[in-house]
């Protein structure tokens, strides 16, 4: 890489220099990915782990709890008295009689490492892949009596941040905030969203205001503007601009510390730190330079940020604002400052949406039509809410917060929640179940990029490019529509204690299942498949224990154990509802090519069948372990 760097500065030819720069940055990217991966070091815990290993864990992060387990990210710092590195997902069984673990707590235990479970049905969220990109490859399940909490512990920056937040939360609880009010205060000011109810999160998602709940660029930007205004007089003294920048950057990182130094907070503060430093130089294009520099800096430290949805949306939103906002704002210049403020807010919201719209639809498959209403009402007051919240926190810590002011602040938070909930109920403005593929998303960005380029600089050349992008987008749409209409597949879905088998023909899905109508309506595996595959109709169907698909015979054997069907040639056998059969006799009788067991079977039966198939060298597929079985 040193040679490439020298070569880059020596080469004068523009094209060769560009190619050299591309190769150099590619090599830097590969190197940073390698260096940041714990698995590339001998100290990685997995290389020293044995069946009866004694392990010391240190809690690094508290996650949102599940129905049965408290969840934590923990670092394995010691395996059999050897210092190790690496992070795992720790699941501690809920126990109301035991206090929750805190960041920096160290635990001694003899664990059993378990692989993370991949999605068992098509198009479901891949939690295993998500954690792998954060360097987590295993998980532990323990009861509260299976570990010993050590008294000796090392204090990290994250631990100090957590202790300070706990003090703030204890101080706030004295002032009788409602549950949702306190949850929103924790989210807005402390970066902790674990206590927000699912219903409230859904309301903010449907209203297009979910970004308000995550401490991110919006919050840091508002705080930066307020601090810049407050410390404006400092510029009058000698070296005032430098001192002002130093104060603002320090205060931003103090806020990041209080908010728990989460990825979104660190990302936003880093971006605005570069911006604050850049603005002090008063050079042209400083905002764009700060934007690109902060992104490169973050990726050098943590390259896997590139695959983080929050990172992608944040930088695309900023890119949309930097690129399109000046042109949108120039369309109309109001005379009155009050009108101008809301016009700026309106154009910034539109510009940000231009940047993130295709990607957000690709990930979330919905578009909140009233996002403008939410932003125009909530964001103007966000600065006051943040400043008011900081004052509430400071005065509560000093025990001088009047209950009246606490009640007023809580009421404002409740009004905001109420407005967002009202917006979320306007179903006709929420466009759901929008399907676009990854390729279509890329072509949408080409279309938006060339369209905005034409609006910024109207020329025949830009018009041709824009028209070509429309043709390409239509071509991709027609091709994918044709592919969708002709696609056929058979799916044995996984559903614990139930059997769900689907035959997809074009845009129709024929299902045989035993799920009651209420539960089926909310069945996530079917809904996700239907939306992701663009299915128009789902029809219930009875395959009557036998069907043919893609020139293959498929035999369904239920609890009755009937399989005397003549004329079959090496069928695929699907076992349902734990049939009491002699599998060895079945294999000798009908000579199946493969045996499938779905989620309706008892685990003991599945284990027995797997051993029998191994003995007879017949491929065996259990949906609870290998995921849904699909025949194209």
C-alpha positions as a printed Julia matrix, in Angstrom:
632×3 Matrix{Float64}:
   0.0     0.0     0.0
   2.96    2.33    0.6
   4.07    1.75   -2.98
   0.59    2.53   -4.29
   0.49    5.72   -2.2
   3.82    6.88   -3.63
   2.68    5.9    -7.14
  -0.51    7.93   -6.7
   1.45   11.13   -6.05
   3.99   10.47   -8.81
   1.52    9.72  -11.62
   0.4    12.78  -13.57
  -1.96   11.11  -16.05
  -5.51   11.75  -14.84
  -7.03    8.35  -15.78
  -4.09    6.32  -14.42
  -4.11    8.37  -11.23
  -7.84    7.7   -10.75
  -7.33    3.94  -11.28
  -4.42    3.95   -8.82
  -6.56    5.77   -6.24
  -9.34    3.2    -6.7
  -6.93    0.27   -6.19
  -5.35    2.02   -3.18
  -8.7     2.6    -1.45
  -9.76   -0.98   -2.25
  -6.6    -2.31   -0.57
  -7.15   -0.01    2.43
 -10.72   -1.32    2.71
  -9.62   -4.98    2.61
  -6.92   -4.27    5.21
  -9.29   -2.5     7.62
 -11.83   -5.33    7.37
  -9.1    -7.88    8.15
  -7.67   -5.87   11.07
 -11.1    -5.22   12.63
 -12.15   -8.91   12.61
 -11.4   -10.62   15.95
 -11.4   -14.03   14.25
  -8.1   -13.17   12.55
  -6.22  -13.13   15.87
  -4.89  -16.06   17.9
  -6.53  -14.61   21.03
 -10.05  -15.18   19.64
 -12.03  -17.13   22.26
 -13.24  -19.89   19.91
  -9.67  -21.12   19.33
  -9.21  -21.84   23.06
 -12.69  -23.04   23.97
 -13.22  -26.65   25.12
 -16.21  -28.61   26.42
 -15.58  -27.81   30.11
 -13.83  -24.48   29.72
 -14.1   -21.89   32.49
 -14.95  -18.5    31.08
 -15.02  -14.9    32.33
 -17.39  -12.55   30.51
 -17.68   -8.78   30.75
 -21.02   -7.15   29.9
 -20.53   -4.62   27.1
 -24.06   -3.62   26.11
 -27.63   -4.14   27.39
 -30.07   -5.1    24.63
 -33.87   -5.03   24.46
 -35.14   -8.02   26.49
 -37.16  -10.85   24.95
 -40.19  -12.63   26.39
 -38.11  -15.17   28.3
 -34.55  -13.85   28.41
 -32.62  -10.69   29.25
 -30.18  -10.07   26.39
 -26.66   -8.66   26.53
 -23.59   -8.24   24.37
 -20.66   -9.61   26.35
 -16.92   -9.79   25.72
 -15.13  -13.06   26.56
 -12.04  -11.74   28.33
 -10.75  -15.03   29.73
 -10.93  -18.72   28.75
  -9.2   -21.14   31.13
  -6.98  -18.33   32.51
  -5.96  -17.26   29.01
  -6.71  -13.69   27.91
  -9.04  -13.73   24.93
 -11.01  -11.41   22.65
 -14.38  -11.66   20.94
 -18.01  -10.8    21.61
 -20.98  -13.12   22.13
 -24.74  -12.75   22.66
 -25.63  -13.6    26.27
 -29.2   -14.71   27.1
 -30.01  -14.78   30.83
 -33.36  -16.35   31.81
 -35.79  -13.87   33.33
 -35.85  -13.98   37.13
 -37.7   -11.24   39.03
 -35.85  -12.1    42.25
 -32.44  -11.22   40.76
 -31.26   -7.75   39.72
 -30.45   -7.21   36.05
 -26.81   -7.18   35.01
 -25.07   -3.87   34.39
 -22.42   -2.8    31.89
 -18.89   -3.84   33.01
 -20.21   -6.64   35.27
 -17.92   -9.67   35.06
 -19.36  -13.21   35.19
 -17.64  -16.53   35.83
 -19.3   -19.6    34.27
 -18.87  -22.89   32.39
 -20.94  -22.23   29.26
 -21.93  -24.17   26.18
 -21.44  -22.18   23.01
 -24.36  -22.28   20.59
 -24.48  -21.22   16.98
 -26.75  -18.33   16.13
 -29.96  -19.49   14.44
 -30.46  -18.4    10.81
 -33.97  -17.52    9.57
 -36.06  -20.67    9.18
 -38.39  -19.27    6.5
 -37.7   -17.34    3.3
 -37.33  -13.53    3.44
 -37.36  -13.35    7.23
 -34.92  -11.01    9.01
 -31.51  -12.67    9.19
 -30.5   -11.97   12.79
 -27.49  -14.28   12.44
 -26.11  -12.25    9.54
 -26.9    -8.98   11.35
 -24.91  -10.05   14.44
 -22.08  -11.5    12.32
 -21.51   -8.03   10.84
 -21.06   -6.8    14.4
 -18.5    -9.49   15.13
 -20.89  -11.79   17.09
 -20.91  -15.44   15.99
 -22.13  -17.4    19.04
 -24.64  -17.14   21.87
 -25.05  -18.49   25.4
 -28.22  -19.43   27.29
 -27.89  -19.46   31.09
 -30.06  -19.38   34.21
 -29.28  -16.93   37.01
 -27.89  -19.79   39.13
 -25.41  -20.89   36.43
 -22.94  -18.02   36.77
 -21.04  -16.22   39.51
 -20.87  -12.44   39.46
 -17.3   -11.38   40.25
 -16.56   -8.53   42.61
 -13.42   -7.42   40.79
 -14.15   -5.58   37.57
 -12.48   -3.13   35.22
 -14.37    0.07   34.45
 -14.7     1.09   30.81
 -15.94    4.31   29.24
 -19.19    2.53   28.4
 -19.56    1.48   32.03
 -19.05    5.02   33.32
 -21.62    6.25   30.79
 -24.12    3.61   31.97
 -23.62    4.5    35.65
 -24.2     8.18   34.92
 -27.37    7.33   32.95
 -28.61    5.19   35.83
 -28.19    8.15   38.19
 -30.18   10.32   35.77
 -32.96    7.72   35.48
 -33.18    7.35   39.27
 -33.43   11.14   39.62
 -36.16   11.37   36.95
 -38.24    8.59   38.51
 -38.82   10.77   41.58
 -40.94   13.16   39.53
 -43.76   10.74   38.62
 -43.42   10.8    34.82
 -45.79    8.42   33.04
 -44.27    5.24   31.62
 -44.38    6.39   27.97
 -43.15    9.88   28.91
 -40.12    8.5    30.74
 -39.45    6.04   27.89
 -39.41    8.88   25.33
 -37.16   11.05   27.56
 -34.74    8.1    27.82
 -34.78    7.69   24.03
 -34.45   11.39   23.12
 -31.8    12.36   25.65
 -30.12    9.18   26.89
 -30.19    7.1    23.71
 -32.0     4.2    25.46
 -34.99    2.78   23.56
 -35.38   -0.5    25.46
 -38.35    0.72   27.54
 -40.48    2.05   24.67
 -43.55   -0.1    24.1
 -43.96   -1.93   20.78
 -47.22   -0.06   20.16
 -45.53    3.36   20.49
 -42.63    2.34   18.24
 -45.12    1.17   15.6
 -46.96    4.53   15.86
 -43.74    6.45   15.22
 -42.84    4.13   12.32
 -46.24    4.52   10.65
 -46.11    8.32   11.11
 -42.67    8.53    9.49
 -41.15    9.92   12.69
 -39.14    6.94   13.97
 -35.88    8.9    13.42
 -36.95   11.21   16.27
 -36.63    8.35   18.8
 -33.04    7.44   17.87
 -30.38    9.93   18.94
 -28.83   10.6    15.54
 -27.88   13.32   13.06
 -31.17   15.17   13.52
 -30.68   15.6    17.28
 -26.96   16.39   17.03
 -27.65   18.87   14.22
 -30.27   20.67   16.32
 -27.91   20.77   19.32
 -25.07   22.03   17.07
 -27.26   24.91   15.8
 -28.29   25.86   19.35
 -24.69   25.73   20.64
 -23.45   27.75   17.66
 -26.03   30.43   18.48
 -25.23   30.42   22.23
 -21.45   30.69   21.73
 -21.58   33.18   18.86
 -20.22   36.04   21.1
 -17.06   33.98   21.76
 -15.97   34.69   18.16
 -15.29   38.34   19.11
 -12.31   37.5    21.33
  -8.83   36.5    20.13
  -8.81   32.98   18.66
 -12.56   33.05   19.28
 -13.5    30.78   16.37
 -11.03   28.13   17.51
 -12.25   28.34   21.13
 -15.91   28.22   20.02
 -15.26   25.13   17.89
 -13.37   23.43   20.74
 -16.22   24.13   23.21
 -18.93   22.93   20.79
 -17.07   19.73   19.86
 -16.39   18.98   23.55
 -20.07   19.49   24.45
 -21.19   17.29   21.53
 -18.96   14.44   22.74
 -20.2    14.96   26.31
 -23.74   14.46   24.97
 -22.56   11.35   23.1
 -21.08   10.04   26.37
 -24.39   10.59   28.2
 -26.29    8.92   25.34
 -24.28    5.74   25.76
 -21.81    6.06   22.85
 -24.08    3.92   20.67
 -23.23    3.47   16.99
 -25.81    6.01   15.77
 -24.69    8.64   18.32
 -20.97    8.21   17.63
 -21.68    8.3    13.89
 -23.68   11.53   14.14
 -21.28   13.29   16.53
 -18.29   12.31   14.36
 -20.04   13.74   11.29
 -20.87   17.02   13.01
 -17.42   17.23   14.64
 -15.89   17.25   11.16
 -18.53   19.79   10.11
 -17.89   22.08   13.11
 -14.13   21.97   12.5
 -14.63   22.53    8.77
 -16.93   25.52    9.27
 -14.29   27.25   11.38
 -12.01   27.43    8.3
 -14.68   29.2     6.2
 -13.62   27.56    2.94
 -15.71   26.65   -0.09
 -17.24   23.14   -0.25
 -16.29   22.63    3.43
 -19.62   20.94    4.25
 -19.21   18.39    1.45
 -15.59   17.76    2.44
 -16.57   17.27    6.11
 -19.35   14.88    5.06
 -17.02   12.66    2.99
 -14.15   12.85    5.52
 -16.35   11.77    8.44
 -17.68    8.82    6.43
 -14.18    7.68    5.47
 -12.95    8.11    9.05
 -15.79    5.98   10.46
 -15.28    3.24    7.86
 -11.55    3.11    8.59
 -12.3     2.52   12.29
 -15.27    0.18   11.78
 -15.62   -0.95    8.14
 -18.71   -3.08    8.83
 -20.65    0.17    9.36
 -21.03    0.07    5.59
 -23.66   -2.69    5.99
 -25.45   -0.95    8.86
 -28.92    0.29    7.81
 -28.67    3.33   10.09
 -25.29    4.3     8.57
 -26.66    3.98    5.03
 -29.82    5.97    5.75
 -27.96    8.7     7.68
 -25.43    9.43    4.97
 -27.93    9.13    2.14
 -30.22   11.6     3.94
 -27.34   14.07    4.38
 -26.29   13.55    0.76
 -29.86   14.27   -0.38
 -29.95   17.46    1.71
 -26.56   18.72    0.51
 -27.3    17.97   -3.11
 -30.95   18.87   -3.64
 -31.93   21.26   -0.82
 -30.33   24.43   -2.28
 -32.19   23.92   -5.58
 -35.51   23.12   -3.87
 -35.19   26.1    -1.53
 -34.45   28.41   -4.46
 -37.87   27.65   -6.03
 -39.5    30.17   -3.68
 -38.04   32.73   -1.29
 -40.63   33.86    1.3
 -40.43   37.42    2.6
 -41.42   36.65    6.16
 -38.96   34.81    8.46
 -41.7    32.69   10.02
 -42.84   31.41    6.61
 -39.22   31.02    5.49
 -38.47   28.81    8.51
 -41.23   26.34    7.63
 -40.32   26.51    3.92
 -36.73   25.55    4.79
 -37.99   22.72    6.99
 -40.31   21.53    4.21
 -37.55   21.52    1.56
 -35.03   19.85    3.9
 -37.56   17.06    4.62
 -38.2    16.55    0.88
 -34.46   16.57    0.13
 -33.76   13.97    2.85
 -36.58   11.77    1.53
 -35.11   11.93   -1.99
 -31.9    10.54   -0.53
 -33.42    7.69    1.47
 -36.74    6.84   -0.24
 -35.67    3.87   -2.44
 -33.51    2.36    0.3
 -36.16    2.75    3.04
 -38.81    1.13    0.8
 -36.37   -1.69   -0.01
 -35.74   -2.39    3.69
 -39.11   -1.58    5.27
 -41.55   -2.1     2.35
 -43.71    0.87    3.34
 -43.87    4.63    2.9
 -45.57    6.97    5.42
 -47.4     9.55    3.3
 -47.79   11.92    6.24
 -44.08   12.1     7.07
 -44.17   15.81    6.14
 -46.97   16.49    8.62
 -45.05   14.72   11.38
 -41.8    16.52   10.61
 -43.37   19.98   10.19
 -45.12   19.72   13.55
 -42.56   17.83   15.69
 -39.17   19.04   14.42
 -39.76   22.8    15.04
 -40.26   21.97   18.72
 -37.5    19.35   18.9
 -34.86   21.95   19.83
 -37.01   23.21   22.7
 -37.76   19.62   23.78
 -34.03   18.74   23.79
 -32.96   21.9    25.65
 -35.9    21.53   28.05
 -34.96   17.89   28.61
 -31.33   18.75   29.36
 -32.49   21.36   31.9
 -34.91   18.83   33.44
 -32.07   16.31   33.79
 -29.64   18.82   35.35
 -32.21   20.19   37.84
 -33.45   16.69   38.75
 -29.88   15.6    39.51
 -29.53   18.65   41.77
 -32.95   17.93   43.36
 -34.2    21.43   42.49
 -36.66   20.55   39.71
 -40.15   21.86   40.6
 -42.83   19.19   40.14
 -44.89   21.7    38.13
 -42.14   22.03   35.49
 -41.75   18.24   35.41
 -45.52   17.92   34.83
 -45.42   20.51   32.02
 -42.48   18.77   30.31
 -44.19   15.38   30.65
 -47.39   16.86   29.2
 -45.47   18.17   26.15
 -44.01   14.69   25.59
 -47.52   13.18   25.91
 -48.88   15.71   23.38
 -46.12   14.72   20.95
 -46.91   11.01   21.46
 -50.62   11.73   21.01
 -50.07   13.65   17.76
 -47.82   10.91   16.35
 -50.38    8.24   17.34
 -53.14   10.24   15.59
 -51.05   10.52   12.41
 -50.31    6.78   12.5
 -54.06    6.02   12.54
 -54.56    7.7     9.13
 -54.38    4.37    7.31
 -55.16    5.81    3.88
 -51.85    7.75    3.92
 -49.71    4.77    4.9
 -48.58    2.9     1.8
 -47.72   -0.63    2.92
 -46.39   -3.8     1.33
 -44.4    -2.03   -1.41
 -42.04   -4.49   -3.1
 -38.84   -3.44   -4.84
 -35.81   -5.64   -5.46
 -32.2    -4.64   -4.86
 -31.65   -4.09   -8.6
 -34.82   -1.98   -8.89
 -33.66    0.1    -5.91
 -30.35    0.83   -7.66
 -32.14    1.91  -10.85
 -34.47    4.13   -8.78
 -31.37    5.92   -7.47
 -30.07    6.29  -11.05
 -33.45    7.76  -12.01
 -33.48   10.2    -9.03
 -29.84   11.2    -9.54
 -30.27   11.96  -13.24
 -33.67   13.6   -12.66
 -32.3    16.0   -10.05
 -29.21   16.63  -12.24
 -31.53   17.7   -15.04
 -33.47   20.02  -12.72
 -30.23   21.58  -11.44
 -28.73   22.02  -14.9
 -31.25   21.93  -17.73
 -29.47   20.77  -20.88
 -30.25   18.42  -23.77
 -27.49   16.06  -22.6
 -28.93   15.77  -19.07
 -32.43   15.36  -20.51
 -31.29   12.41  -22.65
 -29.63   10.76  -19.63
 -32.81   11.26  -17.6
 -35.02    9.75  -20.34
 -32.66    6.8   -20.69
 -32.95    6.19  -16.9
 -36.76    6.08  -17.25
 -36.48    3.48  -20.03
 -34.03    1.38  -17.97
 -36.29    1.53  -14.91
 -39.29    0.45  -16.95
 -37.27   -2.37  -18.53
 -36.22   -3.71  -15.12
 -39.82   -3.44  -13.87
 -41.24   -5.33  -16.88
 -38.54   -8.02  -16.67
 -39.11   -8.61  -12.93
 -42.9    -8.64  -13.41
 -42.56  -11.3   -16.1
 -40.23  -13.35  -13.89
 -42.68  -13.06  -10.98
 -45.64  -14.24  -13.04
 -43.8   -17.32  -14.32
 -42.16  -18.36  -11.04
 -43.23  -21.65   -9.45
 -42.02  -23.32   -6.27
 -43.11  -25.63   -3.47
 -42.33  -24.59    0.11
 -42.54  -26.6     3.31
 -42.53  -23.72    5.82
 -41.35  -24.1     9.39
 -43.97  -23.4    12.05
 -43.55  -24.92   15.49
 -46.45  -27.31   16.33
 -48.11  -26.64   12.96
 -47.78  -27.8     9.38
 -47.74  -25.23    6.55
 -47.12  -26.31    2.94
 -47.4   -23.88    0.05
 -47.41  -24.2    -3.73
 -46.58  -20.96   -5.49
 -47.85  -20.57   -9.07
 -47.06  -17.14  -10.49
 -48.68  -14.54   -8.24
 -50.85  -17.07   -6.41
 -49.97  -19.1    -3.32
 -51.93  -22.27   -2.51
 -51.58  -23.19    1.18
 -52.39  -26.27    3.19
 -52.21  -25.53    6.91
 -53.89  -26.17   10.26
 -53.51  -22.69   11.81
 -56.67  -21.03   13.14
 -57.93  -17.99   11.2
 -56.99  -15.4    13.87
 -53.41  -16.62   14.19
 -53.05  -17.16   10.44
 -53.96  -13.52    9.76
 -50.94  -12.4    11.8
 -48.61  -15.23   10.75
 -45.34  -13.46    9.99
 -43.71  -16.19    7.88
 -46.56  -16.19    5.35
 -46.96  -12.41    5.34
 -43.22  -11.84    4.78
 -43.14  -14.37    1.94
 -46.29  -12.94    0.32
 -45.03   -9.34    0.37
 -41.42  -10.12   -0.62
 -42.48  -12.34   -3.51
 -45.26  -10.04   -4.76
 -48.06  -12.6    -4.19
 -51.52  -11.2    -5.02
 -53.71  -14.06   -3.74
 -53.35  -16.65   -0.99
 -55.8   -19.55   -1.25
 -56.34  -22.42    1.17
 -55.97  -25.79   -0.51
 -55.96  -29.48    0.4
 -53.24  -31.48   -1.36
 -54.76  -34.77   -0.05
 -51.48  -36.4     0.95
 -49.99  -36.4    -2.54
 -48.96  -33.91   -5.22
 -46.62  -33.64   -8.15
 -44.33  -30.67   -8.66
 -41.5   -30.08  -11.11
 -41.72  -33.71  -12.3
 -41.28  -34.94   -8.74
 -43.69  -36.98   -6.62
 -44.27  -35.54   -3.14
 -45.91  -37.75   -0.52
 -47.38  -36.16    2.64
 -47.64  -38.57    5.57
 -49.68  -37.27    8.52
 -50.51  -38.77   11.93
 -52.51  -41.6    10.25
 -49.3   -42.94    8.71
 -50.88  -43.84    5.33
 -48.47  -44.13    2.41
 -49.76  -46.98    0.23
 -49.93  -45.01   -3.02
 -48.92  -46.9    -6.18
 -47.06  -45.53   -9.16
 -44.64  -43.3    -7.26
 -40.99  -43.15   -8.3
 -38.5   -42.15   -5.61
 -40.85  -39.63   -4.0
 -39.92  -36.86   -1.6
 -41.62  -37.73    1.7
 -42.92  -35.0     4.03
 -43.63  -36.22    7.58
 -46.28  -34.29    9.55
 -47.81  -34.54   13.05
 -45.42  -37.3    14.27
 -46.85  -40.33   12.37
 -46.3   -43.63   14.14
 -44.54  -45.45   11.31
 -41.61  -47.78   10.87
 -39.35  -45.52    8.81
 -36.96  -48.31    7.83
 -39.87  -50.26    6.33
 -41.11  -47.12    4.54
 -37.66  -46.56    3.02
 -37.48  -50.17    1.79
 -41.04  -50.05    0.43
 -41.19  -46.79   -1.54
 -37.46  -45.91   -1.8
 -37.77  -42.12   -1.19
 -35.2   -39.73   -2.62
 -35.42  -37.49    0.44
 -37.32  -37.24    3.73
 -38.57  -33.93    5.17
 -39.85  -33.34    8.73
 -41.71  -30.1     9.4
 -42.37  -28.2    12.64
 -45.5   -30.18   13.57
 -43.45  -33.22   14.65
 -42.14  -34.05   18.12
 -38.4   -33.45   18.47
 -37.88  -37.01   19.77
 -39.45  -38.41   16.58
 -37.32  -36.12   14.43
 -34.12  -37.3    16.15
 -35.11  -40.93   15.66
 -35.93  -40.4    11.97
 -32.64  -38.59   11.4
 -30.69  -41.56   12.76
 -32.66  -43.96   10.56
 -32.05  -41.84    7.43
 -28.35  -41.66    8.25
 -28.26  -45.44    8.56
 -29.98  -45.89    5.16
 -28.04  -43.0     3.55
 -31.2   -41.06    2.72
 -30.99  -37.23    2.78
 -32.94  -35.85    5.75
 -34.17  -32.27    6.16
 -35.68  -30.92    9.39
 -37.24  -27.46    8.96
 -36.58  -26.58   12.6
 -32.85  -26.9    11.99
 -32.28  -26.46    8.25
 -35.08  -23.99    7.55
 -37.94  -24.19    5.07
 -37.61  -26.81    2.34
 -38.01  -25.31   -1.14
 -38.3   -26.97   -4.55
 -37.96  -24.59   -7.51
